[in-house]
Amino acid sequence: MTTENASGHGFKEALYEVIFGYESRAGRIFDLGLIIMIMVSVIAVVLDSVGAFHLRHGELLSSLEWFFTIAFTIEYILR
């Protein structure tokens, strides 16, 4: 193990490459995943605003909203 990895710089650089590196495969996958999560999150909020759909699937939609809120918060903190 090198001192670079021991101090966490290797991890930070790799994380930076994934989050901000749109030219790398990992960065593109991360961006695509984030876009899909945003789209599903918006759809869930819109569906939850429909009364009949909320009555039938409100618990699932609420769970999805919490999941996306936590995921987006973690993504924001990592940035």
Protein Blocks (a to p, Z undefined) as FASTA:
>chain_A
ZZklmnommmmmmmmmmmmmmmbmklmmmmmmmmmmmmmmmmmmmmmmpmklmmmmmmmm
mmmmmmmmmmmmmmmmmZZ
